[in-house]
Amino acid sequence: MVSDKNFNYPMLDGWSTKDIVAVAALYSAVAQANEQGIAKTDLLAAYQAFKVVVPSKGEEKQLDREFKAESGYSIYQTIRFASQQKNFVKAEGQI
C-alpha cells in the first residue's frame, strides 16, 4: 500500500529521470515505513539506490531536512530505526 498523502519531494538540479525515480522511491519507502510498515529489505534497498544518486553526506542531510519539513518523516531516523529491526519496519510513533 502506498501513502495517499501528497508530499512535494525535494529534488536537486541536474538529476536524470532515473535519479528522480530512485530518490522518490526512498521518500515513498520512508513514508510507508512510518505509516503502514515496510519490509526492511525493501527500505534498505531503496536507501542504497538513493545513496548512488546522493553520495554526499551534506546533500543527504539537506534533502532529509527538506523532506522532514514537508512530510514530518526523517530519512535518517527511519533508516536508523530500521537497522534495529529484524524483518519488518513500522516506525509509526517510534521516532
Jmol script that loads the backbone (N, CA, C; Angstrom):
load data "model"
ATOM      1  N   MET A   1       0.844  -1.176   0.000  1.00  0.00           N
ATOM      2  CA  MET A   1       0.000   0.000   0.000  1.00  0.00           C
ATOM      3  C   MET A   1       0.891   1.242   0.000  1.00  0.00           C
ATOM      4  N   VAL A   2       0.561   2.194  -0.810  1.00  0.00           N
ATOM      5  CA  VAL A   2       1.334   3.427  -0.917  1.00  0.00           C
ATOM      6  C   VAL A   2       0.586   4.538  -0.204  1.00  0.00           C
ATOM      7  N   SER A   3       1.344   5.422   0.368  1.00  0.00           N
ATOM      8  CA  SER A   3       0.759   6.540   1.095  1.00  0.00           C
ATOM      9  C   SER A   3      -0.161   7.349   0.184  1.00  0.00           C
ATOM     10  N   ASP A   4      -1.278   7.794   0.739  1.00  0.00           N
ATOM     11  CA  ASP A   4      -2.177   8.632  -0.041  1.00  0.00           C
ATOM     12  C   ASP A   4      -1.944  10.113   0.232  1.00  0.00           C
ATOM     13  N   LYS A   5      -0.952  10.412   1.047  1.00  0.00           N
ATOM     14  CA  LYS A   5      -0.612  11.804   1.313  1.00  0.00           C
ATOM     15  C   LYS A   5       0.174  12.353   0.126  1.00  0.00           C
ATOM     16  N   ASN A   6      -0.001  13.627  -0.142  1.00  0.00           N
ATOM     17  CA  ASN A   6       0.709  14.254  -1.248  1.00  0.00           C
ATOM     18  C   ASN A   6       1.830  15.116  -0.689  1.00  0.00           C
ATOM     19  N   PHE A   7       3.063  14.681  -0.927  1.00  0.00           N
ATOM     20  CA  PHE A   7       4.227  15.432  -0.496  1.00  0.00           C
ATOM     21  C   PHE A   7       4.907  16.024  -1.716  1.00  0.00           C
ATOM     22  N   ASN A   8       5.502  17.188  -1.542  1.00  0.00           N
ATOM     23  CA  ASN A   8       6.378  17.733  -2.566  1.00  0.00           C
ATOM     24  C   ASN A   8       7.772  17.227  -2.245  1.00  0.00           C
ATOM     25  N   TYR A   9       8.241  16.265  -3.007  1.00  0.00           N
ATOM     26  CA  TYR A   9       9.532  15.656  -2.740  1.00  0.00           C
ATOM     27  C   TYR A   9      10.662  16.596  -3.125  1.00  0.00           C
ATOM     28  N   PRO A  10      11.615  16.827  -2.215  1.00  0.00           N
ATOM     29  CA  PRO A  10      12.762  17.676  -2.559  1.00  0.00           C
ATOM     30  C   PRO A  10      13.670  16.976  -3.568  1.00  0.00           C
ATOM     31  N   MET A  11      14.109  17.701  -4.560  1.00  0.00           N
ATOM     32  CA  MET A  11      14.995  17.182  -5.601  1.00  0.00           C
ATOM     33  C   MET A  11      16.133  18.177  -5.820  1.00  0.00           C
ATOM     34  N   LEU A  12      17.204  17.698  -6.416  1.00  0.00           N
ATOM     35  CA  LEU A  12      18.330  18.567  -6.760  1.00  0.00           C
ATOM     36  C   LEU A  12      18.405  18.728  -8.266  1.00  0.00           C
ATOM     37  N   ASP A  13      18.896  19.873  -8.700  1.00  0.00           N
ATOM     38  CA  ASP A  13      19.052  20.138 -10.138  1.00  0.00           C
ATOM     39  C   ASP A  13      20.042  19.160 -10.758  1.00  0.00           C
ATOM     40  N   GLY A  14      19.808  18.833 -12.004  1.00  0.00           N
ATOM     41  CA  GLY A  14      20.751  18.008 -12.753  1.00  0.00           C
ATOM     42  C   GLY A  14      20.505  16.519 -12.657  1.00  0.00           C
ATOM     43  N   TRP A  15      19.479  16.101 -11.960  1.00  0.00           N
ATOM     44  CA  TRP A  15      19.201  14.673 -11.852  1.00  0.00           C
ATOM     45  C   TRP A  15      18.518  14.170 -13.112  1.00  0.00           C
ATOM     46  N   SER A  16      18.853  12.945 -13.490  1.00  0.00           N
ATOM     47  CA  SER A  16      18.181  12.292 -14.607  1.00  0.00           C
ATOM     48  C   SER A  16      16.832  11.758 -14.117  1.00  0.00           C
ATOM     49  N   THR A  17      16.014  11.322 -15.055  1.00  0.00           N
ATOM     50  CA  THR A  17      14.732  10.717 -14.694  1.00  0.00           C
ATOM     51  C   THR A  17      14.961   9.499 -13.801  1.00  0.00           C
ATOM     52  N   LYS A  18      15.967   8.702 -14.115  1.00  0.00           N
ATOM     53  CA  LYS A  18      16.298   7.515 -13.318  1.00  0.00           C
ATOM     54  C   LYS A  18      16.663   7.922 -11.883  1.00  0.00           C
ATOM     55  N   ASP A  19      17.436   9.006 -11.734  1.00  0.00           N
ATOM     56  CA  ASP A  19      17.811   9.501 -10.410  1.00  0.00           C
ATOM     57  C   ASP A  19      16.576   9.951  -9.623  1.00  0.00           C
ATOM     58  N   ILE A  20      15.698  10.667 -10.279  1.00  0.00           N
ATOM     59  CA  ILE A  20      14.487  11.161  -9.633  1.00  0.00           C
ATOM     60  C   ILE A  20      13.621   9.999  -9.161  1.00  0.00           C
ATOM     61  N   VAL A  21      13.512   8.965  -9.995  1.00  0.00           N
ATOM     62  CA  VAL A  21      12.721   7.789  -9.633  1.00  0.00           C
ATOM     63  C   VAL A  21      13.324   7.107  -8.397  1.00  0.00           C
ATOM     64  N   ALA A  22      14.646   6.987  -8.347  1.00  0.00           N
ATOM     65  CA  ALA A  22      15.313   6.334  -7.211  1.00  0.00           C
ATOM     66  C   ALA A  22      15.113   7.120  -5.926  1.00  0.00           C
ATOM     67  N   VAL A  23      15.246   8.424  -5.994  1.00  0.00           N
ATOM     68  CA  VAL A  23      15.087   9.262  -4.803  1.00  0.00           C
ATOM     69  C   VAL A  23      13.623   9.271  -4.347  1.00  0.00           C
ATOM     70  N   ALA A  24      12.704   9.388  -5.303  1.00  0.00           N
ATOM     71  CA  ALA A  24      11.275   9.366  -4.959  1.00  0.00           C
ATOM     72  C   ALA A  24      10.892   8.028  -4.331  1.00  0.00           C
ATOM     73  N   ALA A  25      11.523   6.948  -4.782  1.00  0.00           N
ATOM     74  CA  ALA A  25      11.241   5.620  -4.213  1.00  0.00           C
ATOM     75  C   ALA A  25      11.652   5.569  -2.741  1.00  0.00           C
ATOM     76  N   LEU A  26      12.767   6.206  -2.403  1.00  0.00           N
ATOM     77  CA  LEU A  26      13.172   6.246  -0.994  1.00  0.00           C
ATOM     78  C   LEU A  26      12.179   7.068  -0.181  1.00  0.00           C
ATOM     79  N   TYR A  27      11.805   8.231  -0.675  1.00  0.00           N
ATOM     80  CA  TYR A  27      10.847   9.059   0.047  1.00  0.00           C
ATOM     81  C   TYR A  27       9.554   8.271   0.295  1.00  0.00           C
ATOM     82  N   SER A  28       9.093   7.564  -0.719  1.00  0.00           N
ATOM     83  CA  SER A  28       7.885   6.764  -0.587  1.00  0.00           C
ATOM     84  C   SER A  28       8.070   5.642   0.435  1.00  0.00           C
ATOM     85  N   ALA A  29       9.238   4.989   0.407  1.00  0.00           N
ATOM     86  CA  ALA A  29       9.519   3.894   1.341  1.00  0.00           C
ATOM     87  C   ALA A  29       9.592   4.407   2.778  1.00  0.00           C
ATOM     88  N   VAL A  30      10.183   5.579   2.971  1.00  0.00           N
ATOM     89  CA  VAL A  30      10.267   6.168   4.320  1.00  0.00           C
ATOM     90  C   VAL A  30       8.859   6.500   4.818  1.00  0.00           C
ATOM     91  N   ALA A  31       8.038   7.081   3.965  1.00  0.00           N
ATOM     92  CA  ALA A  31       6.658   7.390   4.358  1.00  0.00           C
ATOM     93  C   ALA A  31       5.911   6.096   4.682  1.00  0.00           C
ATOM     94  N   GLN A  32       6.098   5.079   3.861  1.00  0.00           N
ATOM     95  CA  GLN A  32       5.422   3.808   4.102  1.00  0.00           C
ATOM     96  C   GLN A  32       5.875   3.188   5.425  1.00  0.00           C
ATOM     97  N   ALA A  33       7.171   3.258   5.714  1.00  0.00           N
ATOM     98  CA  ALA A  33       7.702   2.716   6.976  1.00  0.00           C
ATOM     99  C   ALA A  33       7.070   3.409   8.176  1.00  0.00           C
ATOM    100  N   ASN A  34       6.764   4.672   8.021  1.00  0.00           N
ATOM    101  CA  ASN A  34       6.190   5.437   9.122  1.00  0.00           C
ATOM    102  C   ASN A  34       4.670   5.353   9.188  1.00  0.00           C
ATOM    103  N   GLU A  35       4.023   4.923   8.120  1.00  0.00           N
ATOM    104  CA  GLU A  35       2.560   4.887   8.084  1.00  0.00           C
ATOM    105  C   GLU A  35       2.003   3.473   8.181  1.00  0.00           C
ATOM    106  N   GLN A  36       2.369   2.601   7.244  1.00  0.00           N
ATOM    107  CA  GLN A  36       1.811   1.246   7.229  1.00  0.00           C
ATOM    108  C   GLN A  36       2.818   0.184   7.620  1.00  0.00           C
ATOM    109  N   GLY A  37       4.077   0.470   7.391  1.00  0.00           N
ATOM    110  CA  GLY A  37       5.133  -0.518   7.590  1.00  0.00           C
ATOM    111  C   GLY A  37       5.653  -1.006   6.247  1.00  0.00           C
ATOM    112  N   ILE A  38       6.879  -1.522   6.251  1.00  0.00           N
ATOM    113  CA  ILE A  38       7.533  -1.963   5.022  1.00  0.00           C
ATOM    114  C   ILE A  38       8.552  -3.040   5.386  1.00  0.00           C
ATOM    115  N   ALA A  39       8.813  -3.931   4.448  1.00  0.00           N
ATOM    116  CA  ALA A  39       9.860  -4.930   4.657  1.00  0.00           C
ATOM    117  C   ALA A  39      11.199  -4.209   4.781  1.00  0.00           C
ATOM    118  N   LYS A  40      11.982  -4.616   5.755  1.00  0.00           N
ATOM    119  CA  LYS A  40      13.283  -3.986   5.991  1.00  0.00           C
ATOM    120  C   LYS A  40      14.146  -4.035   4.729  1.00  0.00           C
ATOM    121  N   THR A  41      14.137  -5.158   4.033  1.00  0.00           N
ATOM    122  CA  THR A  41      14.961  -5.290   2.819  1.00  0.00           C
ATOM    123  C   THR A  41      14.544  -4.287   1.753  1.00  0.00           C
ATOM    124  N   ASP A  42      13.241  -4.024   1.622  1.00  0.00           N
ATOM    125  CA  ASP A  42      12.763  -3.056   0.629  1.00  0.00           C
ATOM    126  C   ASP A  42      13.203  -1.638   0.988  1.00  0.00           C
ATOM    127  N   LEU A  43      13.097  -1.298   2.261  1.00  0.00           N
ATOM    128  CA  LEU A  43      13.507   0.039   2.706  1.00  0.00           C
ATOM    129  C   LEU A  43      15.008   0.242   2.503  1.00  0.00           C
ATOM    130  N   LEU A  44      15.804  -0.741   2.907  1.00  0.00           N
ATOM    131  CA  LEU A  44      17.257  -0.607   2.784  1.00  0.00           C
ATOM    132  C   LEU A  44      17.707  -0.626   1.318  1.00  0.00           C
ATOM    133  N   ALA A  45      17.012  -1.362   0.463  1.00  0.00           N
ATOM    134  CA  ALA A  45      17.333  -1.349  -0.975  1.00  0.00           C
ATOM    135  C   ALA A  45      17.055   0.029  -1.569  1.00  0.00           C
ATOM    136  N   ALA A  46      15.945   0.636  -1.163  1.00  0.00           N
ATOM    137  CA  ALA A  46      15.626   1.990  -1.638  1.00  0.00           C
ATOM    138  C   ALA A  46      16.676   2.982  -1.152  1.00  0.00           C
ATOM    139  N   TYR A  47      17.148   2.804   0.080  1.00  0.00           N
ATOM    140  CA  TYR A  47      18.179   3.695   0.623  1.00  0.00           C
ATOM    141  C   TYR A  47      19.494   3.532  -0.142  1.00  0.00           C
ATOM    142  N   GLN A  48      19.858   2.311  -0.470  1.00  0.00           N
ATOM    143  CA  GLN A  48      21.098   2.078  -1.224  1.00  0.00           C
ATOM    144  C   GLN A  48      21.021   2.718  -2.611  1.00  0.00           C
ATOM    145  N   ALA A  49      19.874   2.613  -3.274  1.00  0.00           N
ATOM    146  CA  ALA A  49      19.694   3.257  -4.587  1.00  0.00           C
ATOM    147  C   ALA A  49      19.774   4.779  -4.445  1.00  0.00           C
ATOM    148  N   PHE A  50      19.224   5.314  -3.371  1.00  0.00           N
ATOM    149  CA  PHE A  50      19.297   6.748  -3.069  1.00  0.00           C
ATOM    150  C   PHE A  50      20.749   7.182  -2.908  1.00  0.00           C
ATOM    151  N   LYS A  51      21.543   6.369  -2.181  1.00  0.00           N
ATOM    152  CA  LYS A  51      22.946   6.728  -1.926  1.00  0.00           C
ATOM    153  C   LYS A  51      23.780   6.733  -3.207  1.00  0.00           C
ATOM    154  N   VAL A  52      23.379   5.969  -4.218  1.00  0.00           N
ATOM    155  CA  VAL A  52      24.074   6.018  -5.516  1.00  0.00           C
ATOM    156  C   VAL A  52      23.859   7.389  -6.154  1.00  0.00           C
ATOM    157  N   VAL A  53      22.647   7.916  -6.007  1.00  0.00           N
ATOM    158  CA  VAL A  53      22.301   9.225  -6.579  1.00  0.00           C
ATOM    159  C   VAL A  53      22.847  10.357  -5.709  1.00  0.00           C
ATOM    160  N   VAL A  54      22.818  10.178  -4.393  1.00  0.00           N
ATOM    161  CA  VAL A  54      23.204  11.224  -3.438  1.00  0.00           C
ATOM    162  C   VAL A  54      24.315  10.678  -2.535  1.00  0.00           C
ATOM    163  N   PRO A  55      25.554  10.583  -3.055  1.00  0.00           N
ATOM    164  CA  PRO A  55      26.636  10.047  -2.224  1.00  0.00           C
ATOM    165  C   PRO A  55      27.143  11.026  -1.162  1.00  0.00           C
ATOM    166  N   SER A  56      26.886  12.315  -1.348  1.00  0.00           N
ATOM    167  CA  SER A  56      27.368  13.349  -0.441  1.00  0.00           C
ATOM    168  C   SER A  56      26.530  13.394   0.837  1.00  0.00           C
ATOM    169  N   LYS A  57      27.203  13.309   1.993  1.00  0.00           N
ATOM    170  CA  LYS A  57      26.511  13.416   3.285  1.00  0.00           C
ATOM    171  C   LYS A  57      25.819  14.775   3.423  1.00  0.00           C
ATOM    172  N   GLY A  58      26.459  15.815   2.930  1.00  0.00           N
ATOM    173  CA  GLY A  58      25.876  17.155   3.014  1.00  0.00           C
ATOM    174  C   GLY A  58      24.576  17.254   2.237  1.00  0.00           C
ATOM    175  N   GLU A  59      24.557  16.729   1.011  1.00  0.00           N
ATOM    176  CA  GLU A  59      23.331  16.751   0.216  1.00  0.00           C
ATOM    177  C   GLU A  59      22.269  15.849   0.836  1.00  0.00           C
ATOM    178  N   GLU A  60      22.695  14.703   1.382  1.00  0.00           N
ATOM    179  CA  GLU A  60      21.751  13.797   2.038  1.00  0.00           C
ATOM    180  C   GLU A  60      21.082  14.503   3.224  1.00  0.00           C
ATOM    181  N   LYS A  61      21.872  15.204   4.031  1.00  0.00           N
ATOM    182  CA  LYS A  61      21.315  15.925   5.184  1.00  0.00           C
ATOM    183  C   LYS A  61      20.362  17.030   4.733  1.00  0.00           C
ATOM    184  N   GLN A  62      20.731  17.730   3.658  1.00  0.00           N
ATOM    185  CA  GLN A  62      19.873  18.790   3.123  1.00  0.00           C
ATOM    186  C   GLN A  62      18.528  18.211   2.677  1.00  0.00           C
ATOM    187  N   LEU A  63      18.573  17.120   1.918  1.00  0.00           N
ATOM    188  CA  LEU A  63      17.342  16.502   1.437  1.00  0.00           C
ATOM    189  C   LEU A  63      16.515  15.950   2.601  1.00  0.00           C
ATOM    190  N   ASP A  64      17.192  15.393   3.599  1.00  0.00           N
ATOM    191  CA  ASP A  64      16.492  14.871   4.776  1.00  0.00           C
ATOM    192  C   ASP A  64      15.741  15.996   5.486  1.00  0.00           C
ATOM    193  N   ARG A  65      16.409  17.129   5.686  1.00  0.00           N
ATOM    194  CA  ARG A  65      15.760  18.279   6.345  1.00  0.00           C
ATOM    195  C   ARG A  65      14.540  18.745   5.550  1.00  0.00           C
ATOM    196  N   GLU A  66      14.707  18.852   4.226  1.00  0.00           N
ATOM    197  CA  GLU A  66      13.609  19.321   3.378  1.00  0.00           C
ATOM    198  C   GLU A  66      12.450  18.319   3.378  1.00  0.00           C
ATOM    199  N   PHE A  67      12.784  17.027   3.318  1.00  0.00           N
ATOM    200  CA  PHE A  67      11.743  16.002   3.314  1.00  0.00           C
ATOM    201  C   PHE A  67      11.010  15.974   4.658  1.00  0.00           C
ATOM    202  N   LYS A  68      11.759  16.122   5.751  1.00  0.00           N
ATOM    203  CA  LYS A  68      11.124  16.136   7.071  1.00  0.00           C
ATOM    204  C   LYS A  68      10.213  17.350   7.222  1.00  0.00           C
ATOM    205  N   ALA A  69      10.649  18.495   6.713  1.00  0.00           N
ATOM    206  CA  ALA A  69       9.819  19.697   6.784  1.00  0.00           C
ATOM    207  C   ALA A  69       8.520  19.503   6.002  1.00  0.00           C
ATOM    208  N   GLU A  70       8.590  18.790   4.897  1.00  0.00           N
ATOM    209  CA  GLU A  70       7.413  18.561   4.052  1.00  0.00           C
ATOM    210  C   GLU A  70       6.506  17.465   4.608  1.00  0.00           C
ATOM    211  N   SER A  71       7.106  16.375   5.070  1.00  0.00           N
ATOM    212  CA  SER A  71       6.328  15.181   5.416  1.00  0.00           C
ATOM    213  C   SER A  71       6.221  14.904   6.918  1.00  0.00           C
ATOM    214  N   GLY A  72       7.193  15.413   7.672  1.00  0.00           N
ATOM    215  CA  GLY A  72       7.258  15.084   9.086  1.00  0.00           C
ATOM    216  C   GLY A  72       8.095  13.836   9.371  1.00  0.00           C
ATOM    217  N   TYR A  73       8.628  13.199   8.322  1.00  0.00           N
ATOM    218  CA  TYR A  73       9.400  11.965   8.468  1.00  0.00           C
ATOM    219  C   TYR A  73      10.874  12.218   8.177  1.00  0.00           C
ATOM    220  N   SER A  74      11.742  11.680   9.016  1.00  0.00           N
ATOM    221  CA  SER A  74      13.178  11.808   8.841  1.00  0.00           C
ATOM    222  C   SER A  74      13.739  10.560   8.160  1.00  0.00           C
ATOM    223  N   ILE A  75      14.454  10.755   7.075  1.00  0.00           N
ATOM    224  CA  ILE A  75      15.119   9.637   6.403  1.00  0.00           C
ATOM    225  C   ILE A  75      16.124   9.014   7.371  1.00  0.00           C
ATOM    226  N   TYR A  76      16.950   9.845   7.975  1.00  0.00           N
ATOM    227  CA  TYR A  76      17.993   9.362   8.874  1.00  0.00           C
ATOM    228  C   TYR A  76      17.404   8.550  10.026  1.00  0.00           C
ATOM    229  N   GLN A  77      16.411   9.111  10.707  1.00  0.00           N
ATOM    230  CA  GLN A  77      15.824   8.431  11.860  1.00  0.00           C
ATOM    231  C   GLN A  77      15.122   7.136  11.448  1.00  0.00           C
ATOM    232  N   THR A  78      14.495   7.136  10.291  1.00  0.00           N
ATOM    233  CA  THR A  78      13.802   5.931   9.816  1.00  0.00           C
ATOM    234  C   THR A  78      14.799   4.831   9.489  1.00  0.00           C
ATOM    235  N   ILE A  79      15.890   5.174   8.805  1.00  0.00           N
ATOM    236  CA  ILE A  79      16.912   4.176   8.462  1.00  0.00           C
ATOM    237  C   ILE A  79      17.586   3.682   9.742  1.00  0.00           C
ATOM    238  N   ARG A  80      17.840   4.573  10.663  1.00  0.00           N
ATOM    239  CA  ARG A  80      18.447   4.186  11.949  1.00  0.00           C
ATOM    240  C   ARG A  80      17.526   3.216  12.702  1.00  0.00           C
ATOM    241  N   PHE A  81      16.244   3.529  12.744  1.00  0.00           N
ATOM    242  CA  PHE A  81      15.270   2.656  13.393  1.00  0.00           C
ATOM    243  C   PHE A  81      15.218   1.302  12.683  1.00  0.00           C
ATOM    244  N   ALA A  82      15.242   1.323  11.362  1.00  0.00           N
ATOM    245  CA  ALA A  82      15.172   0.084  10.576  1.00  0.00           C
ATOM    246  C   ALA A  82      16.354  -0.835  10.864  1.00  0.00           C
ATOM    247  N   SER A  83      17.514  -0.247  11.081  1.00  0.00           N
ATOM    248  CA  SER A  83      18.711  -1.062  11.329  1.00  0.00           C
ATOM    249  C   SER A  83      18.582  -1.878  12.611  1.00  0.00           C
ATOM    250  N   GLN A  84      17.689  -1.477  13.492  1.00  0.00           N
ATOM    251  CA  GLN A  84      17.483  -2.172  14.770  1.00  0.00           C
ATOM    252  C   GLN A  84      16.360  -3.211  14.688  1.00  0.00           C
ATOM    253  N   GLN A  85      15.688  -3.283  13.536  1.00  0.00           N
ATOM    254  CA  GLN A  85      14.561  -4.198  13.374  1.00  0.00           C
ATOM    255  C   GLN A  85      15.019  -5.481  12.680  1.00  0.00           C
ATOM    256  N   LYS A  86      14.205  -6.521  12.790  1.00  0.00           N
ATOM    257  CA  LYS A  86      14.568  -7.802  12.170  1.00  0.00           C
ATOM    258  C   LYS A  86      14.150  -7.855  10.706  1.00  0.00           C
ATOM    259  N   ASN A  87      12.855  -7.904  10.422  1.00  0.00           N
ATOM    260  CA  ASN A  87      12.394  -8.097   9.049  1.00  0.00           C
ATOM    261  C   ASN A  87      11.430  -7.040   8.556  1.00  0.00           C
ATOM    262  N   PHE A  88      10.675  -6.441   9.460  1.00  0.00           N
ATOM    263  CA  PHE A  88       9.621  -5.515   9.082  1.00  0.00           C
ATOM    264  C   PHE A  88       9.791  -4.226   9.863  1.00  0.00           C
ATOM    265  N   VAL A  89       9.612  -3.106   9.189  1.00  0.00           N
ATOM    266  CA  VAL A  89       9.795  -1.802   9.809  1.00  0.00           C
ATOM    267  C   VAL A  89       8.454  -1.090   9.856  1.00  0.00           C
ATOM    268  N   LYS A  90       7.975  -0.822  11.041  1.00  0.00           N
ATOM    269  CA  LYS A  90       6.793   0.011  11.239  1.00  0.00           C
ATOM    270  C   LYS A  90       7.173   1.006  12.320  1.00  0.00           C
ATOM    271  N   ALA A  91       7.550   2.194  11.876  1.00  0.00           N
ATOM    272  CA  ALA A  91       8.126   3.189  12.766  1.00  0.00           C
ATOM    273  C   ALA A  91       7.087   4.117  13.373  1.00  0.00           C
ATOM    274  N   GLU A  92       5.839   3.978  12.996  1.00  0.00           N
ATOM    275  CA  GLU A  92       4.792   4.872  13.479  1.00  0.00           C
ATOM    276  C   GLU A  92       4.859   5.031  14.998  1.00  0.00           C
ATOM    277  N   GLY A  93       5.070   6.267  15.430  1.00  0.00           N
ATOM    278  CA  GLY A  93       5.118   6.569  16.854  1.00  0.00           C
ATOM    279  C   GLY A  93       6.431   6.169  17.526  1.00  0.00           C
ATOM    280  N   GLN A  94       7.373   5.603  16.772  1.00  0.00           N
ATOM    281  CA  GLN A  94       8.623   5.143  17.348  1.00  0.00           C
ATOM    282  C   GLN A  94       9.739   6.179  17.234  1.00  0.00           C
ATOM    283  N   ILE A  95       9.651   7.026  16.215  1.00  0.00           N
ATOM    284  CA  ILE A  95      10.713   8.012  16.010  1.00  0.00           C
ATOM    285  C   ILE A  95      10.143   9.394  15.931  1.00  0.00           C
TER     286      ILE A  95
END
end "model"
wireframe off; spacefill off
backbone 0.3
color backbone group
